[in-house]
């Protein structure tokens, strides 16, 4: 039996739904979930094993790791394994060329979220029910108005879709330290079942919702407002993406960021969001600034992240504030 591995983003609905779609389409043996800092170490472990096919989903690259990414995939394809990279984050022309040279199949556009691309690419191998996974990914990634997504999302009652997608998002956020549970969620979704079918899932979502409500005042008290950027430390047990969205909405600034120190790497993990007032591509700016300061970063025009060395956080904030309009 061929060894088929799916590696996907562990922190959001788009990542898990992408993993579920590919797993369902190809009957994957192994599902590996990763955050951005763990991407390269986990890929290196995969490269040391004998596999037949590898799918990598919703794991964007930065200037700091894109060459390593290409080099590792080159080693994997050199063994005869087929590799497919499905993503919707900004990607350089040099990296695209490197992936093509490494014979990696690239499924990429910034105009649709990853799960929609996976659904569109492998639609013939998937049941009709799989459309729901793509719809959840698009809705929670704020990309439901994109060309393909805008045709998928209206197929479902909006309240039902929002309930299931939001509950799944809360389940994921509540389970970041339990990869086994996350992989179990992927398996449930890949079998054509809904988030409400995840055993104990709704209870987790309910507990997480209560944490959100209790954390509001704590978050508000820590917000610092600059000319164009509002920032705050992530001191509550909530996902950074949720906290930063609250900071953005409360501050009324063009952009917002939250940061949390990871002692094991001596760096801050940063999450950044932009409002409609933000006229710059945050992902590209963050990639450049973070890399110049010895870190890494990147992402979408209004949603991105970074890893910034501990001693460089203040400088990162100052430069970023000056680059945003």
Backbone bond lengths (Angstrom), bond angles and torsions (degrees), N, CA, C in turn:
res aa  C-N    CA-C-N  psi(-1)  N-CA   C-N-CA  omega(-1)  CA-C   N-CA-C  phi
1 X - - - 1.464 - - 1.526 109.73 -
2 X 1.339 118.55 129.06 1.462 120.50 -177.58 1.527 112.41 -64.82
3 X 1.323 116.33 145.41 1.459 122.46 179.35 1.528 108.55 -91.41
4 X 1.320 115.94 107.34 1.465 121.98 -178.08 1.525 108.89 -112.48
5 X 1.340 115.66 123.42 1.460 121.76 -175.13 1.526 109.83 -116.63
6 X 1.319 115.99 133.75 1.458 122.16 173.75 1.522 108.10 -114.83
7 X 1.322 116.47 125.77 1.462 121.82 176.58 1.519 107.83 -119.68
8 X 1.343 116.81 125.71 1.454 119.10 -174.87 1.522 111.27 -143.95
9 X 1.322 114.60 168.74 1.466 122.39 -179.61 1.530 109.91 -67.32
10 X 1.320 117.02 132.95 1.460 121.78 -173.69 1.523 113.96 -95.14
11 X 1.335 118.59 -6.70 1.461 119.93 -166.97 1.526 115.47 -100.39
12 X 1.321 118.01 -5.25 1.463 117.40 -179.15 1.521 112.76 -148.68
13 X 1.328 114.56 172.69 1.459 122.07 -176.63 1.525 111.54 -63.57
14 X 1.322 116.88 -41.89 1.462 120.10 -179.53 1.520 111.16 -58.34
15 X 1.327 116.60 -41.37 1.459 120.57 179.62 1.514 112.96 -65.33
16 X 1.338 116.87 -48.29 1.462 119.76 -178.68 1.522 112.19 -69.38
17 X 1.335 116.87 -37.23 1.463 119.16 177.84 1.524 111.57 -68.02
18 X 1.319 116.65 -34.75 1.471 120.03 175.75 1.519 110.24 -62.62
19 X 1.330 115.64 -44.96 1.467 120.37 178.81 1.523 110.67 -61.48
20 X 1.333 116.62 -41.15 1.463 120.99 -179.10 1.527 111.17 -66.11
21 X 1.332 116.98 -41.06 1.460 121.16 -179.94 1.527 111.68 -63.68
22 X 1.332 116.05 -47.22 1.469 119.74 -180.00 1.524 110.33 -67.00
23 X 1.324 116.14 -40.17 1.461 120.65 179.16 1.529 110.66 -61.04
24 X 1.338 116.49 -42.23 1.457 120.59 179.57 1.524 111.78 -67.96
25 X 1.325 116.19 -39.00 1.464 120.39 -177.07 1.526 112.80 -70.34
26 X 1.334 116.32 -32.66 1.469 119.49 -173.27 1.519 113.95 -120.66
27 X 1.332 117.21 6.89 1.458 120.89 179.10 1.529 110.88 53.03
28 X 1.315 116.03 54.39 1.470 121.72 -175.77 1.522 112.51 -61.82
29 X 1.335 115.38 141.62 1.471 121.62 177.70 1.519 111.93 -80.01
30 X 1.346 114.87 -36.90 1.458 120.29 -171.60 1.527 111.05 -132.48
31 X 1.331 115.67 132.69 1.463 121.85 174.51 1.529 107.68 -116.62
32 X 1.322 115.84 123.96 1.460 122.14 178.48 1.517 108.01 -118.82
33 X 1.320 117.31 127.17 1.465 121.40 -179.89 1.512 109.84 -110.01
34 X 1.327 116.00 142.72 1.464 120.25 -172.84 1.524 111.35 -145.60
35 X 1.338 115.58 150.92 1.461 119.79 166.63 1.525 106.82 -94.70
36 X 1.316 117.28 -179.85 1.465 119.61 -176.39 1.533 113.55 -67.17
37 X 1.344 119.47 -43.84 1.469 118.77 179.66 1.522 113.53 -61.88
38 X 1.339 117.07 -26.96 1.473 120.62 -176.53 1.518 113.33 -91.58
39 X 1.336 117.20 -1.91 1.459 120.88 -174.82 1.529 112.60 -55.42
40 X 1.319 117.41 -55.62 1.465 120.77 -175.89 1.530 112.17 -65.99
41 X 1.338 120.38 -48.39 1.468 119.87 178.01 1.530 113.12 -56.91
42 X 1.328 117.16 -40.09 1.465 119.50 -179.24 1.528 111.09 -71.73
43 X 1.334 116.75 -35.60 1.467 119.68 176.41 1.527 110.86 -64.55
44 X 1.328 116.53 -38.75 1.467 120.74 179.76 1.525 111.09 -62.29
45 X 1.323 116.46 -37.03 1.471 120.17 177.12 1.524 110.84 -66.69
46 X 1.334 116.19 -40.09 1.462 120.16 178.23 1.521 110.63 -63.87
47 X 1.340 115.49 -39.28 1.473 120.48 -178.72 1.518 111.99 -63.07
48 X 1.315 117.22 -22.06 1.466 120.87 -179.68 1.514 113.40 -86.99
49 X 1.329 116.71 1.69 1.455 120.96 -178.28 1.526 111.40 -113.63
50 X 1.305 115.63 163.74 1.459 120.96 178.13 1.525 108.90 -91.80
51 X 1.328 116.67 112.88 1.461 121.41 179.44 1.523 109.41 -132.56
52 X 1.323 115.23 160.35 1.460 120.77 179.36 1.526 112.21 -101.44
53 X 1.330 114.46 -33.01 1.464 117.40 -177.29 1.523 110.08 -151.27
54 X 1.335 115.72 140.51 1.456 121.77 -179.61 1.522 110.08 -132.36
55 X 1.329 115.79 130.29 1.457 122.41 173.61 1.526 108.07 -115.54
56 X 1.332 116.95 130.98 1.460 122.01 177.40 1.519 106.85 -118.85
57 X 1.342 116.43 124.86 1.458 120.24 -172.53 1.533 113.04 -127.93
58 X 1.310 115.94 137.01 1.465 123.67 168.79 1.531 113.41 57.27
59 X 1.305 117.27 33.01 1.467 122.07 177.17 1.526 107.98 -119.83
60 X 1.324 115.70 94.47 1.458 121.31 -177.15 1.514 112.83 -70.98
61 X 1.326 115.46 161.63 1.460 122.46 -175.97 1.526 111.19 -110.81
62 X 1.313 115.50 165.13 1.462 122.02 174.58 1.526 108.32 -131.22
63 X 1.315 116.79 169.89 1.464 120.41 177.99 1.520 111.70 -58.92
64 X 1.321 115.55 -28.77 1.462 119.95 -176.21 1.532 113.41 -73.63
65 X 1.334 116.53 -30.36 1.468 117.32 -174.13 1.528 115.12 -119.60
66 X 1.347 117.88 -3.21 1.456 118.67 -173.61 1.535 113.38 -64.23
67 X 1.333 117.31 -35.76 1.464 118.60 179.18 1.519 111.19 -71.20
68 X 1.336 116.26 -38.71 1.470 120.03 175.27 1.525 110.04 -60.74
69 X 1.311 115.94 -42.06 1.467 121.58 179.63 1.523 110.46 -58.32
70 X 1.317 116.23 -48.82 1.462 120.91 179.79 1.526 110.98 -63.34
71 X 1.325 116.78 -42.68 1.470 120.69 -178.61 1.530 111.69 -62.55
72 X 1.320 116.67 -43.18 1.469 120.33 -179.29 1.524 110.58 -66.33
73 X 1.330 116.55 -43.29 1.461 119.33 179.26 1.524 111.60 -65.77
74 X 1.335 116.32 -31.52 1.475 120.16 175.75 1.528 110.66 -61.97
75 X 1.327 115.86 -40.76 1.466 120.48 178.73 1.528 111.04 -65.49
76 X 1.346 115.57 -38.24 1.463 119.55 -179.16 1.521 111.23 -69.11
77 X 1.332 117.32 -45.11 1.467 119.85 179.59 1.523 111.74 -68.24
78 X 1.337 116.93 -26.12 1.474 120.61 179.10 1.528 111.52 -65.79
79 X 1.336 117.10 -20.93 1.467 120.85 178.17 1.519 111.80 -82.94
80 X 1.337 116.52 -5.77 1.460 120.61 -178.65 1.521 113.03 102.16
81 X 1.325 116.47 -4.05 1.462 119.97 179.44 1.528 110.83 -73.38
82 X 1.315 116.83 145.94 1.458 121.74 175.59 1.524 108.96 -91.04
83 X 1.332 117.19 133.64 1.465 121.51 -178.77 1.525 109.30 -125.29
84 X 1.326 115.34 132.53 1.460 122.10 177.18 1.519 108.76 -125.42
85 X 1.327 116.14 129.69 1.467 122.03 179.83 1.522 108.18 -114.50
86 X 1.345 116.87 117.67 1.461 122.92 -178.18 1.522 108.12 -116.40
87 X 1.341 117.13 120.61 1.457 118.59 -174.86 1.525 111.29 -159.49
88 X 1.329 116.43 162.98 1.460 120.54 179.09 1.524 112.80 -130.27
89 X 1.319 117.09 13.72 1.460 120.44 176.76 1.535 110.37 -86.62
90 X 1.314 115.50 162.11 1.461 121.06 178.68 1.530 109.44 -60.10
91 X 1.321 116.97 138.66 1.468 120.95 -177.27 1.530 108.82 -141.28
92 X 1.320 116.59 138.64 1.458 120.21 -175.84 1.532 111.76 -76.85
93 X 1.340 115.35 156.72 1.467 120.65 178.01 1.517 111.10 -62.85
94 X 1.339 115.63 -35.28 1.468 120.33 -179.80 1.529 110.89 -64.23
95 X 1.339 115.39 -40.33 1.468 119.03 179.75 1.520 110.90 -68.74
96 X 1.335 116.59 -40.15 1.466 120.08 176.84 1.524 110.07 -58.99
97 X 1.328 116.46 -44.65 1.468 120.79 178.89 1.524 110.84 -62.80
98 X 1.338 116.24 -41.17 1.461 120.50 179.64 1.514 112.14 -64.71
99 X 1.305 117.24 -39.71 1.462 121.30 178.86 1.524 111.20 -66.82
100 X 1.324 116.22 -40.70 1.468 119.70 178.13 1.525 110.93 -64.51
101 X 1.343 115.65 -40.18 1.464 119.79 178.28 1.524 110.89 -63.99
102 X 1.338 116.06 -32.97 1.461 121.29 179.46 1.529 112.30 -81.96
103 X 1.331 115.63 2.11 1.463 122.38 179.63 1.527 112.45 63.39
104 X 1.330 114.76 36.91 1.465 121.10 175.22 1.529 107.92 -91.79
105 X 1.322 117.07 130.06 1.462 121.01 176.32 1.524 108.12 -76.08
106 X 1.321 117.06 121.79 1.450 121.79 -176.23 1.526 110.89 -108.41
107 X 1.325 115.86 122.13 1.465 122.34 174.44 1.519 105.08 -114.38
108 X 1.334 116.94 105.50 1.461 118.89 -169.96 1.517 113.50 -151.57
109 X 1.318 115.09 132.95 1.461 123.06 167.34 1.516 107.07 -159.47
110 X 1.321 116.55 147.33 1.462 119.90 176.49 1.525 110.13 -86.88
111 X 1.320 117.10 -0.20 1.464 121.67 -174.83 1.526 113.92 -92.88
112 X 1.329 118.16 -4.03 1.462 122.16 176.24 1.525 108.62 -144.47
113 X 1.336 117.03 148.20 1.460 119.00 176.87 1.530 109.82 -69.58
114 X 1.313 116.41 167.40 1.468 120.75 -173.42 1.524 112.39 -64.30
115 X 1.331 117.83 -42.02 1.466 119.58 -177.62 1.528 111.66 -65.20
116 X 1.316 117.70 -34.78 1.468 120.43 176.17 1.524 109.94 -66.31
117 X 1.326 116.85 -40.51 1.471 120.04 177.99 1.520 111.30 -64.51
118 X 1.341 116.03 -41.37 1.468 119.92 179.14 1.526 110.19 -64.04
119 X 1.319 116.25 -43.35 1.465 120.44 178.67 1.533 110.29 -62.01
120 X 1.319 116.37 -46.20 1.461 121.01 -178.48 1.528 111.25 -63.54
121 X 1.336 116.64 -40.94 1.465 121.14 -177.66 1.529 112.30 -68.81
122 X 1.329 117.01 -39.36 1.466 120.62 -172.82 1.531 112.77 -112.77
123 X 1.305 116.59 23.02 1.460 122.45 -174.91 1.529 112.65 -53.80
124 X 1.316 117.27 -39.64 1.472 120.90 -177.50 1.523 112.16 -66.34
125 X 1.330 117.17 -21.11 1.456 121.51 -179.30 1.532 112.64 -95.08
126 X 1.338 115.95 -1.55 1.460 120.40 -172.28 1.524 112.02 -115.28
127 X 1.343 117.07 150.28 1.464 120.01 174.10 1.522 110.00 -73.54
128 X 1.312 117.26 162.65 1.459 121.64 179.87 1.524 111.82 -58.63
129 X 1.326 117.23 -32.27 1.462 121.33 -178.47 1.527 112.96 -62.76
130 X 1.322 116.69 -20.23 1.469 120.87 -179.10 1.526 111.90 -65.91
131 X 1.311 117.05 -19.61 1.459 120.69 178.05 1.524 110.94 -57.19
132 X 1.322 116.22 -33.01 1.468 121.07 -178.40 1.524 111.59 -62.20
133 X 1.325 117.16 -34.80 1.466 121.22 178.80 1.527 110.30 -64.73
134 X 1.327 115.97 -44.56 1.466 120.39 178.44 1.521 110.72 -63.84
135 X 1.324 117.01 -38.76 1.464 121.25 179.79 1.527 110.69 -64.32
136 X 1.332 117.29 -40.78 1.465 120.24 177.74 1.520 111.30 -65.03
137 X 1.327 116.48 -41.03 1.459 120.54 178.91 1.516 111.67 -61.97
138 X 1.328 116.33 -44.19 1.466 120.88 -179.41 1.521 111.47 -65.49
139 X 1.335 116.63 -42.97 1.460 120.98 -177.17 1.527 111.40 -63.77
140 X 1.317 117.49 -46.83 1.461 120.91 -176.01 1.521 113.15 -77.69
141 X 1.336 117.13 -18.29 1.466 120.46 175.41 1.531 111.20 -93.50
142 X 1.331 116.80 8.89 1.464 123.18 179.80 1.531 111.67 57.44
143 X 1.340 115.62 36.91 1.463 120.16 -179.07 1.525 111.08 -124.58
144 X 1.344 116.33 27.58 1.458 119.86 -177.75 1.523 113.40 -73.31
145 X 1.343 117.23 -12.77 1.467 120.37 179.77 1.527 112.49 -92.33
146 X 1.317 117.80 -0.42 1.460 121.19 -179.81 1.530 110.19 -70.53
147 X 1.345 118.00 161.84 1.468 121.69 -170.72 1.535 116.24 -49.08
148 X 1.330 117.33 -56.95 1.471 119.63 -178.76 1.513 111.37 -74.70
149 X 1.323 116.54 -42.66 1.462 120.78 -178.72 1.522 111.91 -59.53
150 X 1.321 116.63 -37.12 1.464 120.71 -177.80 1.532 112.15 -65.74
151 X 1.323 116.66 -17.57 1.462 121.24 176.48 1.526 111.46 -92.44
152 X 1.333 116.44 -25.42 1.466 121.58 -177.81 1.525 112.17 -83.93
153 X 1.327 116.23 -48.07 1.469 121.07 -173.88 1.529 112.95 -57.17
154 X 1.343 119.95 -43.42 1.472 119.78 -177.92 1.527 114.82 -67.55
155 X 1.313 118.89 -5.43 1.463 120.80 178.95 1.533 111.44 -70.04
156 X 1.321 116.16 -16.45 1.463 120.35 -174.22 1.522 111.41 -118.83
157 X 1.323 115.20 151.33 1.450 119.69 171.74 1.525 108.43 -56.46
158 X 1.316 117.04 124.57 1.469 120.19 -171.52 1.529 112.20 -62.41
159 X 1.329 117.64 -40.27 1.465 119.82 -179.51 1.528 111.51 -63.78
160 X 1.345 115.85 -41.13 1.467 119.79 178.71 1.524 110.26 -64.57
161 X 1.332 115.96 -44.47 1.463 120.10 179.65 1.525 110.78 -62.39
162 X 1.331 117.25 -44.20 1.463 121.00 -179.93 1.520 111.54 -64.87
163 X 1.330 117.45 -40.25 1.463 121.27 178.50 1.518 110.90 -61.69
164 X 1.324 116.45 -49.42 1.464 120.53 -177.68 1.530 111.30 -66.67
165 X 1.335 116.59 -43.99 1.463 120.51 -177.39 1.526 111.58 -67.31
166 X 1.336 116.83 -42.85 1.464 120.05 179.83 1.521 110.99 -68.03
167 X 1.324 116.79 -40.81 1.463 120.01 177.34 1.525 110.90 -61.03
168 X 1.336 115.75 -42.63 1.466 119.34 178.21 1.522 110.49 -63.02
169 X 1.326 117.06 -41.33 1.463 121.03 178.48 1.527 111.10 -59.60
170 X 1.333 116.72 -43.06 1.466 120.99 179.49 1.526 111.23 -68.42
171 X 1.334 116.50 -38.11 1.473 119.87 176.82 1.530 110.43 -60.80
172 X 1.325 115.25 -43.28 1.465 120.74 -179.56 1.521 110.60 -63.90
173 X 1.318 117.04 -47.63 1.462 121.26 -179.16 1.524 111.16 -61.49
174 X 1.318 116.52 -37.23 1.468 120.99 -178.21 1.525 112.92 -75.29
175 X 1.329 117.13 -13.33 1.478 120.47 -171.69 1.525 113.84 -118.72
176 X 1.330 117.90 21.24 1.461 120.46 -175.98 1.527 113.82 -61.31
177 X 1.313 116.94 -24.52 1.464 119.94 179.80 1.529 112.06 -93.98
178 X 1.313 116.89 4.05 1.466 121.52 -178.47 1.529 108.92 -125.38
179 X 1.331 115.77 79.83 1.461 119.97 -175.92 1.521 111.91 -63.74
180 X 1.315 116.08 -30.26 1.465 119.57 178.31 1.521 111.68 -61.68
181 X 1.320 116.17 -41.20 1.464 120.98 178.51 1.528 110.33 -67.45
182 X 1.328 116.31 -39.46 1.467 120.47 178.35 1.526 111.19 -63.11
183 X 1.320 116.05 -43.04 1.473 120.18 178.18 1.529 109.59 -64.35
184 X 1.329 116.34 -37.11 1.459 120.26 176.47 1.523 111.77 -61.90
185 X 1.338 116.64 -36.76 1.463 120.66 176.13 1.522 110.94 -63.82
186 X 1.327 116.42 -42.33 1.466 120.60 177.86 1.530 109.86 -59.05
187 X 1.317 116.14 -43.60 1.466 121.11 -179.71 1.529 110.85 -62.16
188 X 1.328 116.91 -42.97 1.467 121.17 178.94 1.523 110.60 -61.30
189 X 1.319 116.58 -47.00 1.465 121.16 -179.40 1.524 111.62 -66.09
190 X 1.332 116.44 -38.22 1.467 120.68 -179.33 1.529 111.59 -64.88
191 X 1.324 116.98 -23.82 1.468 121.72 179.24 1.526 112.18 -85.28
192 X 1.339 116.46 5.75 1.453 119.88 176.80 1.510 114.20 86.29
193 X 1.322 116.67 15.86 1.458 120.37 -179.78 1.532 109.62 -98.88
194 X 1.315 116.01 170.66 1.460 121.98 -175.00 1.531 111.71 -100.69
195 X 1.339 116.98 163.86 1.468 119.08 175.39 1.522 113.63 -54.09
196 X 1.343 117.47 -34.67 1.467 118.51 179.78 1.526 112.26 -67.78
197 X 1.336 117.24 -12.02 1.463 120.88 176.92 1.529 112.68 -85.24
198 X 1.334 117.45 -11.09 1.465 120.70 178.37 1.527 108.39 -67.58
199 X 1.294 117.20 121.23 1.471 121.69 -176.36 1.529 110.29 -61.47
200 X 1.313 116.16 119.93 1.457 121.34 179.42 1.512 113.66 79.71
201 X 1.323 117.28 2.76 1.459 121.29 -174.62 1.513 114.17 -67.52
202 X 1.323 116.82 -47.76 1.459 119.72 -178.43 1.525 111.42 -65.34
203 X 1.325 116.99 -32.88 1.461 120.17 176.84 1.531 110.53 -64.75
204 X 1.332 115.93 -40.24 1.465 120.69 176.16 1.531 110.84 -62.48
205 X 1.333 115.43 -44.61 1.467 120.58 -179.27 1.528 110.67 -61.89
206 X 1.331 116.46 -39.57 1.465 120.66 179.91 1.529 111.00 -64.23
207 X 1.319 116.63 -44.78 1.467 120.83 178.79 1.526 110.60 -62.69
208 X 1.326 115.89 -39.16 1.461 119.53 -179.33 1.525 110.75 -68.16
209 X 1.340 116.61 -37.28 1.465 120.89 177.85 1.529 110.42 -61.05
210 X 1.315 117.05 -38.53 1.468 121.04 178.26 1.532 110.54 -66.41
211 X 1.333 116.86 -36.45 1.470 120.46 176.41 1.526 110.51 -63.09
212 X 1.332 115.14 -40.63 1.462 119.98 179.23 1.522 110.20 -60.06
213 X 1.333 116.11 -48.51 1.465 120.61 -178.50 1.526 111.48 -61.69
214 X 1.333 116.93 -40.11 1.465 121.09 -177.56 1.524 112.95 -73.76
215 X 1.339 116.95 -21.15 1.466 120.89 -174.34 1.522 113.95 -90.16
216 X 1.318 117.42 -10.75 1.468 121.25 -172.29 1.528 112.26 -55.35
217 X 1.310 118.06 -50.22 1.462 120.85 -176.72 1.525 111.99 -67.27
218 X 1.320 116.32 -37.52 1.468 120.58 177.97 1.524 110.88 -60.64
219 X 1.320 116.35 -45.18 1.462 121.34 179.70 1.525 110.79 -63.80
220 X 1.332 116.19 -46.52 1.462 120.93 -177.34 1.533 111.29 -58.13
221 X 1.321 116.92 -38.94 1.461 121.17 -177.47 1.521 114.24 -69.37
222 X 1.318 117.88 -17.15 1.459 120.63 -177.32 1.512 115.11 -101.77
223 X 1.327 117.88 4.05 1.468 121.55 -176.06 1.531 111.51 -77.42
224 X 1.335 115.06 130.20 1.465 122.16 174.06 1.528 107.75 -112.33
225 X 1.333 116.78 127.29 1.458 121.09 -177.51 1.520 110.88 -105.31
226 X 1.331 116.45 123.51 1.465 123.00 174.92 1.529 108.24 -104.29
227 X 1.320 117.75 -165.47 1.463 120.44 -178.04 1.525 112.42 -61.80
228 X 1.322 115.85 -48.44 1.460 120.94 -175.40 1.525 113.73 -123.25
229 X 1.305 116.71 -9.80 1.462 121.96 -172.83 1.521 111.09 -130.23
230 X 1.315 116.45 135.10 1.464 122.02 171.22 1.523 106.82 -108.68
231 X 1.324 117.13 139.30 1.459 118.81 179.89 1.520 110.93 -140.51
232 X 1.326 114.35 157.58 1.462 120.38 -179.49 1.519 109.39 -158.64
233 X 1.338 117.50 150.15 1.468 120.09 174.28 1.524 109.36 -73.32
234 X 1.309 117.08 146.29 1.466 121.26 176.73 1.522 107.56 -91.65
235 X 1.319 115.88 91.29 1.468 121.34 -174.34 1.519 113.03 -103.28
236 X 1.324 117.62 0.09 1.458 121.51 -178.99 1.520 109.89 -108.79
237 X 1.311 116.63 161.25 1.467 121.60 -178.22 1.526 110.93 -84.94
238 X 1.314 115.14 62.01 1.455 121.88 176.40 1.518 108.56 -129.09
239 X 1.315 116.78 160.65 1.459 119.52 177.15 1.531 109.14 -65.10
240 X 1.315 115.88 143.79 1.459 120.88 -179.45 1.526 111.69 -59.27
241 X 1.338 116.61 -36.31 1.466 119.87 -179.13 1.523 110.83 -63.50
242 X 1.317 116.95 -36.50 1.464 120.22 178.95 1.525 111.00 -70.20
243 X 1.330 116.00 -43.28 1.462 120.41 -179.47 1.520 110.77 -63.71
244 X 1.326 117.12 -44.72 1.459 120.06 -176.52 1.527 111.40 -66.66
245 X 1.320 117.51 -33.31 1.458 119.72 176.37 1.528 110.92 -64.41
246 X 1.338 115.91 -37.78 1.463 119.87 177.78 1.528 110.49 -67.34
247 X 1.328 116.68 -42.56 1.461 120.33 178.71 1.525 110.64 -61.90
248 X 1.319 116.41 -41.60 1.462 121.14 179.39 1.527 110.98 -61.27
249 X 1.320 116.06 -48.20 1.454 119.92 -178.24 1.519 112.90 -66.43
250 X 1.327 116.91 -37.69 1.471 120.94 -177.68 1.526 112.42 -73.92
251 X 1.324 116.71 -33.20 1.466 120.96 -173.41 1.514 114.39 -81.64
252 X 1.341 116.31 -28.46 1.461 122.84 -175.09 1.523 112.37 60.90
253 X 1.322 116.97 26.35 1.461 122.88 175.54 1.535 109.59 -93.41
254 X 1.341 118.62 162.97 1.469 120.57 178.14 1.527 113.66 -61.50
255 X 1.353 116.36 -29.17 1.458 119.37 -178.51 1.523 110.49 -147.57
256 X 1.324 114.74 159.34 1.459 120.76 178.23 1.519 109.78 -142.73
257 X 1.322 115.99 153.34 1.460 120.36 176.79 1.518 110.45 -143.89
258 X 1.321 115.65 149.28 1.457 121.70 171.82 1.517 107.48 -127.91
259 X 1.314 115.94 155.68 1.459 119.65 -175.47 1.523 110.59 -143.55
260 X 1.320 114.60 147.10 1.461 121.37 178.81 1.528 108.31 -139.18
261 X 1.327 115.93 132.45 1.467 120.60 -178.17 1.519 110.89 -78.18
262 X 1.341 115.56 132.13 1.465 121.42 171.66 1.523 106.79 -110.42
263 X 1.327 115.82 103.26 1.458 120.88 -175.30 1.524 113.23 -60.85
264 X 1.344 116.55 -32.26 1.464 119.52 -176.04 1.521 112.98 -66.24
265 X 1.345 117.21 -22.93 1.472 119.87 178.63 1.532 111.42 -115.67
266 X 1.332 117.06 0.49 1.463 120.94 177.87 1.517 113.59 61.92
267 X 1.314 116.40 32.01 1.468 121.04 -176.66 1.523 110.71 -142.24
268 X 1.322 114.14 160.90 1.460 120.91 173.66 1.527 109.21 -93.21
269 X 1.319 115.50 136.44 1.461 121.11 171.61 1.523 106.09 -94.75
270 X 1.319 116.16 122.81 1.466 122.30 -170.63 1.527 110.61 -116.89
271 X 1.326 115.88 137.93 1.461 121.81 174.63 1.528 108.33 -120.52
272 X 1.325 117.11 133.95 1.467 122.10 -172.87 1.526 110.23 -132.15
273 X 1.327 115.84 138.39 1.465 121.66 176.58 1.520 110.02 -134.35
274 X 1.332 116.73 150.75 1.451 122.13 177.32 1.517 111.02 -121.09
275 X 1.319 116.77 148.08 1.456 121.89 176.45 1.525 109.34 -90.93
276 X 1.309 116.81 -177.28 1.461 120.77 177.81 1.530 111.60 -65.73
277 X 1.336 115.73 -19.17 1.466 120.09 178.90 1.528 112.09 -77.34
278 X 1.317 116.88 -14.08 1.470 120.90 -178.92 1.528 109.27 -79.81
279 X 1.318 117.16 118.79 1.464 121.72 -173.69 1.530 113.52 -101.68
280 X 1.321 118.00 2.56 1.460 120.63 -178.93 1.529 109.68 -109.55
281 X 1.340 116.15 163.04 1.458 121.91 176.74 1.531 107.71 -86.71
282 X 1.329 116.24 99.37 1.461 120.88 -174.84 1.526 112.83 -60.15
283 X 1.328 116.55 -39.93 1.460 119.47 -177.87 1.514 112.78 -58.57
284 X 1.325 116.59 -43.74 1.464 120.39 -179.11 1.523 111.41 -68.98
285 X 1.337 116.30 -42.12 1.467 119.86 179.71 1.523 110.84 -64.61
286 X 1.318 116.43 -45.56 1.467 120.96 -178.97 1.521 110.89 -63.88
287 X 1.314 117.10 -39.28 1.463 121.24 177.12 1.532 110.00 -57.94
288 X 1.319 116.13 -48.56 1.463 121.64 -178.27 1.530 111.96 -65.60
289 X 1.334 116.90 -50.57 1.460 120.92 -175.82 1.530 111.44 -65.47
290 X 1.325 116.64 -46.79 1.465 120.10 -178.94 1.527 111.58 -62.45
291 X 1.335 116.54 -42.18 1.467 120.31 -179.97 1.526 110.60 -64.32
292 X 1.332 117.66 -41.85 1.470 121.26 179.15 1.525 112.48 -63.26
293 X 1.323 116.55 -23.81 1.471 120.85 180.00 1.524 112.26 -97.02
294 X 1.313 116.57 9.54 1.463 120.57 177.03 1.504 114.69 90.48
295 X 1.343 116.91 11.09 1.459 120.60 178.66 1.507 111.27 -113.06
296 X 1.316 116.51 -147.94 1.461 121.43 178.60 1.517 108.38 -153.57
297 X 1.323 116.08 162.26 1.454 118.91 179.55 1.504 111.97 176.87
298 X 1.330 115.30 178.13 1.450 120.46 179.03 1.516 111.19 148.10
299 X 1.333 115.45 179.62 1.457 119.93 179.72 1.508 111.88 147.04
300 X 1.327 115.88 -147.76 1.458 122.13 -176.14 1.525 112.02 -84.42
301 X 1.326 114.99 -179.96 1.460 119.54 179.81 1.525 112.55 -67.29
302 X 1.336 117.24 -34.89 1.462 119.96 -178.91 1.526 113.68 -122.20
303 X 1.307 117.52 8.27 1.467 121.16 178.49 1.519 109.12 -148.44
304 X 1.312 116.59 118.81 1.463 119.38 -177.72 1.523 110.08 -156.58
305 X 1.312 115.60 179.21 1.452 120.74 -179.86 1.508 111.11 -148.02
306 X 1.319 115.75 170.93 1.460 120.04 -179.48 1.520 110.27 -156.80
307 X 1.320 114.10 160.58 1.465 122.26 169.57 1.524 105.43 -119.76
308 X 1.335 116.36 118.55 1.465 121.67 -172.68 1.531 109.53 -121.55
309 X 1.348 118.06 128.16 1.470 120.37 178.30 1.531 111.47 -52.27
310 X 1.311 116.27 142.55 1.462 122.46 -174.72 1.525 113.01 -50.24
311 X 1.318 117.25 -44.09 1.467 121.38 -175.61 1.532 113.06 -76.43
312 X 1.330 116.93 -8.18 1.464 120.35 -174.46 1.523 113.72 -107.61
313 X 1.325 118.19 4.15 1.460 120.03 -174.62 1.529 112.46 -60.95
314 X 1.331 117.73 -48.14 1.468 120.57 -178.71 1.518 111.72 -60.13
315 X 1.329 115.84 -40.48 1.467 120.21 179.03 1.523 110.47 -66.38
316 X 1.333 116.07 -40.46 1.463 121.34 178.19 1.527 110.28 -59.54
317 X 1.333 116.67 -46.16 1.463 121.52 -179.28 1.527 110.93 -62.21
318 X 1.326 116.29 -44.65 1.467 121.04 -178.12 1.517 111.33 -63.17
319 X 1.334 117.09 -45.42 1.470 120.93 -178.64 1.528 110.09 -66.46
320 X 1.335 115.75 -43.52 1.457 119.81 -178.59 1.525 111.93 -62.74
321 X 1.313 116.59 -42.07 1.468 120.66 177.90 1.533 110.58 -58.68
322 X 1.339 116.20 -39.29 1.454 120.66 -179.47 1.521 114.64 -72.66
323 X 1.325 116.42 -21.51 1.470 120.76 -177.75 1.527 113.56 -91.99
324 X 1.327 115.44 -11.24 1.468 119.89 -176.24 1.534 110.12 -95.08
325 X 1.304 115.82 141.75 1.467 120.58 175.18 1.515 109.76 -137.21
